[in-house]
Amino acid sequence: MLALIYTLIAVLIASTFWQLTNVFNLKNEIATEEDNDQQGKLMIAFMIGFYALMIFSFWKYSAVLLPEAASVEGERIDNLYNITMLLILFVQAIMQVLIFVFAYKYRGVKGRKAFFYVENHKLELIWTVIPSIVLAVLIIYGLSVWIDVTDASDLEEPMIVEVYAKQFAWEARYAGDDNELGRANVRYIKGINTMGVDMTDLNAQDDIPVRELYLVKGKPVIFKFRSQDVIHSAYMPHFRAQMNCVPGMTTQFAYTPSKTTEEMRANKKIIAKVENINKIRAEKGEDAYEFDYLLLCNKICGASHYNMQMKIIVGSQEGFDNWMDDKKTMAQIVKK
């Protein structure tokens, strides 16, 4: 496949130089009717090739796209994305056809004169008002989704988790029995207190630090983000969630997991991806890969940016309780 791409690039570069040579050699020459006819037909040929390549790309590479969202809020984000893409493809299909077909239909022909259409207020109103209305609807819908994700005030008994970013790792802590996170600041970082939790705050005593996340299917989670050094971006692709982690401030988003890890592993698209990945890994002599949800950094935050990964498990409430059994609170850890 790469060989084909390189060949096409080489052909395009050669064609470009050839066309530039022709342009420089034109001088005072005037395009003939035969030239215009040839260029018009080439435009039609380009249109056919363009659409053939686009359709092939959708067919061939759709497998690399993410499967359906694994969160309730993510389903709305997917709907917004799908609506936007359908509108773009619809408009693009019409406009591209018009551009190429008109280039052929109205090519230079001897005796034909161009008609100068000065103005038409009705047409100008149509192509101004319709896009404005469509964009306004998309923006309003997008804002409503954004508010739902960032404003978690109406969530019932949410789980509260802080995610702490630093070069080049993630740390996290769960709010304890009081479901309130204690204060934290980089000034309090000392020894094993690597997240800078203020241990004089009573709400911090029962906070539980972890190095991976366990979420409960159907239970909303409010994530609060901090950064120790530079701007990072907490990205959970399968939940359609992303938020910048900014030094000196706390940001947040919320979502409700809708698919457990095991349910996502049984997804047909995930199975196909895992099989393809393991085929490549086997050829390299590497161990087999098993799907897991991941928290990634989506900012290029430094040389080891790619190392910023944290495993996310989605399971049942019983599984979460069992997972929490051996976890120690901040008070228990700092006392040691």
ZARO-708195 format. One record per residue (C-alpha): x, y, z; residue in three letters. Coordinates in Angstrom, 1 decimal. Example, Ala and Ser with C-alpha at 12.3 -4.5 7.8 and 13.67 -1.06 7.14 Angstrom:
2
- xx; yy; zz; r
- 12.3; -4.5; 7.8; ALA
- 13.7; -1.1; 7.1; SER
This chain:
336
- xx; yy; zz; r
- 0.0; 0.0; 0.0; MET
- 2.8; 2.4; 0.9; LEU
- 4.5; 1.6; -2.4; ALA
- 1.3; 2.6; -4.3; LEU
- 1.1; 5.9; -2.3; ILE
- 4.7; 6.7; -3.0; TYR
- 4.2; 6.0; -6.7; THR
- 1.2; 8.2; -6.8; LEU
- 3.1; 11.0; -5.1; ILE
- 5.9; 10.7; -7.6; ALA
- 3.5; 10.8; -10.5; VAL
- 1.8; 13.9; -9.1; LEU
- 5.1; 15.7; -8.6; ILE
- 6.2; 14.8; -12.2; ALA
- 2.9; 16.0; -13.5; SER
- 3.2; 19.3; -11.6; THR
- 6.6; 20.0; -13.1; PHE
- 5.4; 19.1; -16.5; TRP
- 2.4; 21.5; -16.2; GLN
- 4.7; 24.2; -14.8; LEU
- 7.0; 23.8; -17.8; THR
- 4.0; 24.1; -20.1; ASN
- 2.8; 27.3; -18.3; VAL
- 6.3; 28.9; -18.7; PHE
- 6.3; 28.0; -22.4; ASN
- 2.9; 29.5; -23.1; LEU
- 4.1; 33.1; -23.3; LYS
- 1.6; 34.8; -25.5; ASN
- -0.1; 31.7; -26.8; GLU
- -4.0; 31.5; -26.6; ILE
- -5.8; 28.4; -25.5; ALA
- -7.5; 26.7; -28.4; THR
- -10.9; 25.1; -28.4; GLU
- -9.2; 21.7; -28.5; GLU
- -7.3; 22.7; -25.3; ASP
- -10.4; 23.8; -23.6; ASN
- -12.2; 20.6; -24.5; ASP
- -9.3; 18.5; -23.2; GLN
- -9.2; 20.4; -19.9; GLN
- -12.9; 20.1; -19.5; GLY
- -12.8; 16.3; -20.0; LYS
- -9.8; 16.1; -17.5; LEU
- -12.0; 17.9; -15.0; MET
- -14.7; 15.3; -15.3; ILE
- -12.1; 12.5; -15.1; ALA
- -10.7; 14.1; -12.0; PHE
- -14.2; 14.3; -10.5; MET
- -14.8; 10.6; -11.1; ILE
- -11.4; 9.7; -9.6; GLY
- -11.9; 12.0; -6.6; PHE
- -15.3; 10.3; -5.8; TYR
- -13.9; 6.8; -6.4; ALA
- -11.0; 7.5; -4.0; LEU
- -13.4; 9.0; -1.4; MET
- -15.8; 6.0; -1.6; ILE
- -12.8; 3.6; -1.4; PHE
- -11.4; 5.4; 1.7; SER
- -14.8; 5.1; 3.5; PHE
- -15.0; 1.4; 2.7; TRP
- -11.3; 0.6; 3.3; LYS
- -10.5; 2.6; 6.4; TYR
- -13.8; 2.9; 8.3; SER
- -12.5; 0.0; 10.4; ALA
- -10.0; 2.3; 12.1; VAL
- -12.8; 4.5; 13.4; LEU
- -14.0; 4.2; 17.0; LEU
- -16.9; 1.9; 17.8; PRO
- -20.1; 3.4; 19.3; GLU
- -19.7; 5.5; 22.4; ALA
- -19.3; 3.8; 25.8; ALA
- -21.0; 6.6; 27.7; SER
- -24.5; 8.1; 27.8; VAL
- -23.2; 11.6; 27.0; GLU
- -20.9; 10.1; 24.3; GLY
- -24.0; 8.9; 22.4; GLU
- -25.2; 12.6; 22.0; ARG
- -21.7; 13.6; 20.9; ILE
- -21.8; 10.8; 18.3; ASP
- -25.2; 12.1; 17.1; ASN
- -23.8; 15.6; 16.7; LEU
- -20.8; 14.3; 14.8; TYR
- -22.9; 12.1; 12.5; ASN
- -25.4; 14.9; 11.7; ILE
- -22.5; 17.3; 11.0; THR
- -20.7; 14.8; 8.8; MET
- -23.8; 14.0; 6.8; LEU
- -24.5; 17.7; 6.2; LEU
- -20.9; 18.2; 5.1; ILE
- -21.0; 15.2; 2.7; LEU
- -24.3; 16.3; 1.3; PHE
- -23.2; 19.8; 0.6; VAL
- -19.8; 18.7; -0.6; GLN
- -21.3; 16.1; -3.0; ALA
- -23.5; 18.8; -4.6; ILE
- -20.9; 21.6; -4.8; MET
- -18.1; 19.4; -6.1; GLN
- -20.3; 18.0; -8.9; VAL
- -21.3; 21.5; -9.9; LEU
- -17.7; 22.8; -9.9; ILE
- -16.4; 20.0; -12.1; PHE
- -19.5; 19.6; -14.4; VAL
- -19.7; 23.4; -14.9; PHE
- -16.0; 23.5; -15.7; ALA
- -16.7; 21.1; -18.6; TYR
- -20.1; 22.4; -19.6; LYS
- -19.0; 26.0; -19.9; TYR
- -15.5; 25.4; -21.3; ARG
- -14.3; 27.8; -23.9; GLY
- -16.1; 27.3; -27.3; VAL
- -15.6; 29.5; -30.3; LYS
- -18.3; 32.1; -30.6; GLY
- -19.6; 31.7; -27.1; ARG
- -19.6; 34.7; -24.9; LYS
- -19.7; 34.8; -21.1; ALA
- -22.9; 36.1; -19.5; PHE
- -22.2; 38.5; -16.6; PHE
- -24.7; 38.0; -13.9; TYR
- -24.4; 41.1; -11.9; VAL
- -26.6; 40.5; -8.8; GLU
- -29.6; 38.6; -7.5; ASN
- -30.7; 39.6; -4.0; HIS
- -33.0; 36.6; -3.7; LYS
- -30.2; 34.1; -4.4; LEU
- -27.8; 36.0; -2.1; GLU
- -30.4; 35.9; 0.7; LEU
- -30.9; 32.1; 0.2; ILE
- -27.3; 31.1; 0.3; TRP
- -26.7; 33.4; 3.3; THR
- -29.7; 32.6; 5.5; VAL
- -29.9; 28.8; 5.0; ILE
- -26.2; 28.2; 6.0; PRO
- -26.7; 30.6; 9.0; SER
- -29.7; 28.7; 10.2; ILE
- -28.1; 25.3; 9.8; VAL
- -24.9; 26.5; 11.6; LEU
- -27.0; 28.1; 14.4; ALA
- -28.9; 24.9; 15.0; VAL
- -25.6; 22.8; 15.1; LEU
- -24.0; 25.3; 17.5; ILE
- -27.0; 25.4; 19.8; ILE
- -27.2; 21.6; 19.9; TYR
- -23.4; 21.4; 20.4; GLY
- -23.6; 23.9; 23.3; LEU
- -26.4; 21.9; 25.0; SER
- -24.2; 18.8; 24.8; VAL
- -21.3; 20.7; 26.2; TRP
- -23.3; 22.1; 29.1; ILE
- -24.6; 18.6; 29.9; ASP
- -21.0; 17.3; 30.1; VAL
- -19.4; 20.2; 32.0; THR
- -22.3; 21.1; 34.3; ASP
- -22.8; 18.1; 36.6; ALA
- -25.1; 19.9; 39.1; SER
- -28.1; 17.7; 38.3; ASP
- -26.3; 14.3; 38.6; LEU
- -27.7; 11.9; 41.2; GLU
- -25.0; 10.5; 43.6; GLU
- -22.1; 10.9; 41.3; PRO
- -18.7; 9.3; 41.9; MET
- -16.1; 12.0; 42.2; ILE
- -12.5; 11.4; 40.9; VAL
- -9.6; 13.7; 40.6; GLU
- -7.1; 13.1; 37.7; VAL
- -3.7; 14.6; 38.2; TYR
- -1.4; 15.1; 35.2; ALA
- 2.4; 15.5; 35.2; LYS
- 5.2; 14.8; 32.9; GLN
- 4.8; 12.0; 32.0; PHE
- 2.2; 10.1; 34.0; ALA
- -1.3; 10.2; 35.4; TRP
- -2.3; 9.8; 39.0; GLU
- -5.8; 9.8; 40.4; ALA
- -7.7; 9.8; 43.7; ARG
- -11.3; 9.0; 44.6; TYR
- -13.3; 11.0; 47.1; ALA
- -13.8; 8.8; 50.1; GLY
- -16.9; 8.1; 52.2; ASP
- -17.7; 11.8; 52.4; ASP
- -17.7; 12.0; 48.6; ASN
- -15.7; 15.2; 48.7; GLU
- -12.1; 15.7; 47.6; LEU
- -9.7; 17.4; 49.9; GLY
- -7.8; 20.5; 48.9; ARG
- -4.6; 20.1; 46.9; ALA
- -1.8; 22.3; 45.6; ASN
- 1.6; 21.7; 44.2; VAL
- 3.1; 23.4; 47.2; ARG
- 2.1; 20.3; 49.3; TYR
- 4.0; 17.8; 47.2; ILE
- 6.4; 16.1; 49.5; LYS
- 7.7; 12.5; 49.6; GLY
- 4.9; 10.0; 49.0; ILE
- 2.3; 12.8; 48.8; ASN
- 3.0; 13.1; 45.0; THR
- -0.4; 14.8; 44.2; MET
- 0.1; 17.6; 46.7; GLY
- -3.0; 16.8; 48.8; VAL
- -3.5; 19.2; 51.8; ASP
- -3.5; 16.8; 54.7; MET
- -4.7; 19.4; 57.1; THR
- -8.1; 19.3; 55.2; ASP
- -10.4; 16.8; 56.9; LEU
- -12.0; 16.0; 53.6; ASN
- -8.7; 14.8; 52.3; ALA
- -8.2; 12.2; 55.0; GLN
- -10.4; 9.5; 53.4; ASP
- -9.4; 10.3; 49.8; ASP
- -8.0; 7.2; 48.0; ILE
- -5.1; 7.5; 45.6; PRO
- -4.9; 5.0; 42.7; VAL
- -2.8; 4.3; 39.6; ARG
- -5.8; 3.0; 37.5; GLU
- -9.5; 3.8; 37.4; LEU
- -12.4; 1.6; 38.0; TYR
- -15.8; 3.0; 37.0; LEU
- -19.3; 1.5; 37.5; VAL
- -21.6; 1.0; 34.6; LYS
- -24.6; 3.4; 34.9; GLY
- -23.1; 5.4; 37.7; LYS
- -22.2; 9.0; 36.7; PRO
- -18.6; 10.2; 37.3; VAL
- -17.4; 13.7; 37.8; ILE
- -13.8; 14.1; 36.9; PHE
- -11.8; 17.0; 38.2; LYS
- -8.4; 17.7; 36.5; PHE
- -5.2; 19.4; 37.7; ARG
- -1.8; 19.6; 36.2; SER
- 1.6; 19.9; 37.9; GLN
- 3.6; 21.4; 35.1; ASP
- 2.4; 22.0; 31.6; VAL
- -1.0; 21.9; 29.8; ILE
- -2.0; 18.2; 29.3; HIS
- -5.2; 17.0; 27.8; SER
- -7.1; 14.2; 29.5; ALA
- -8.6; 12.1; 26.6; TYR
- -10.8; 9.1; 27.0; MET
- -11.7; 8.3; 23.4; PRO
- -14.3; 5.6; 23.9; HIS
- -16.3; 7.7; 26.2; PHE
- -16.0; 10.7; 23.9; ARG
- -14.5; 12.8; 26.7; ALA
- -11.6; 15.2; 26.6; GLN
- -10.6; 18.1; 28.8; MET
- -7.4; 20.2; 29.2; ASN
- -5.5; 19.9; 32.5; CYS
- -4.2; 23.4; 33.2; VAL
- -1.6; 24.3; 35.8; PRO
- -3.1; 26.5; 38.6; GLY
- -6.7; 25.7; 38.0; MET
- -9.2; 22.8; 38.2; THR
- -11.2; 21.8; 35.2; THR
- -13.9; 19.1; 35.0; GLN
- -16.3; 17.0; 32.9; PHE
- -18.7; 14.3; 33.7; ALA
- -20.1; 11.2; 32.0; TYR
- -22.0; 8.0; 32.7; THR
- -20.3; 4.8; 31.5; PRO
- -22.8; 2.7; 29.5; SER
- -20.7; -0.3; 28.5; LYS
- -18.5; -2.5; 30.7; THR
- -15.0; -3.5; 29.6; THR
- -16.2; -7.0; 28.9; GLU
- -19.1; -5.7; 26.8; GLU
- -16.8; -3.5; 24.7; MET
- -14.4; -6.5; 24.2; ARG
- -17.3; -8.4; 22.7; ALA
- -18.0; -5.5; 20.2; ASN
- -17.5; -6.7; 16.6; LYS
- -15.4; -3.7; 15.7; LYS
- -13.1; -4.1; 18.7; ILE
- -12.7; -7.8; 18.0; ILE
- -11.6; -7.0; 14.4; ALA
- -9.2; -4.3; 15.6; LYS
- -7.7; -6.6; 18.3; VAL
- -7.3; -9.4; 15.8; GLU
- -5.5; -7.1; 13.3; ASN
- -3.2; -5.7; 16.1; ILE
- -2.3; -9.1; 17.3; ASN
- -1.5; -10.3; 13.8; LYS
- 1.0; -7.4; 13.5; ILE
- 2.4; -8.1; 17.0; ARG
- 2.8; -11.8; 16.3; ALA
- 4.8; -11.0; 13.2; GLU
- 7.1; -8.9; 15.4; LYS
- 7.3; -11.6; 18.1; GLY
- 5.4; -9.4; 20.6; GLU
- 2.9; -10.5; 23.2; ASP
- -0.8; -10.5; 22.3; ALA
- -2.8; -7.4; 23.0; TYR
- -6.1; -7.3; 25.0; GLU
- -8.5; -4.3; 24.7; PHE
- -8.8; -2.0; 27.7; ASP
- -10.3; 1.5; 28.0; TYR
- -7.5; 4.1; 28.4; LEU
- -6.9; 7.6; 29.6; LEU
- -4.5; 9.3; 27.2; LEU
- -2.8; 12.6; 26.9; CYS
- -3.9; 14.4; 23.8; ASN
- -1.4; 17.3; 24.1; LYS
- 2.2; 17.0; 22.9; ILE
- 3.5; 17.8; 26.3; CYS
- 7.1; 16.7; 26.0; GLY
- 9.4; 13.9; 24.8; ALA
- 7.8; 11.1; 26.7; SER
- 4.2; 12.3; 26.0; HIS
- 3.3; 8.8; 24.6; TYR
- 3.9; 7.2; 28.0; ASN
- 0.9; 9.0; 29.5; MET
- -1.6; 6.2; 29.7; GLN
- -3.8; 5.0; 32.5; MET
- -6.0; 1.9; 32.4; LYS
- -9.8; 2.4; 32.9; ILE
- -11.9; -0.6; 34.0; ILE
- -15.7; -0.4; 33.7; VAL
- -17.6; -3.0; 35.7; GLY
- -20.3; -3.6; 38.2; SER
- -20.8; -2.0; 41.6; GLN
- -19.8; -5.3; 43.3; GLU
- -16.6; -5.4; 41.2; GLY
- -15.8; -1.8; 42.2; PHE
- -16.3; -2.6; 45.9; ASP
- -14.0; -5.6; 45.6; ASN
- -11.4; -3.5; 43.8; TRP
- -11.6; -0.9; 46.5; MET
- -11.1; -3.4; 49.4; ASP
- -7.3; -3.3; 49.5; ASP
- -7.0; 0.4; 48.7; LYS
- -5.6; 2.7; 51.4; LYS
- -6.7; 6.2; 52.2; THR
- -4.4; 9.3; 52.1; MET
- -4.3; 9.4; 55.9; ALA
- -3.2; 5.7; 56.1; GLN
- -0.5; 6.2; 53.4; ILE
- 1.0; 9.5; 54.7; VAL
- 1.1; 8.2; 58.3; LYS
- 3.5; 5.6; 57.1; LYS
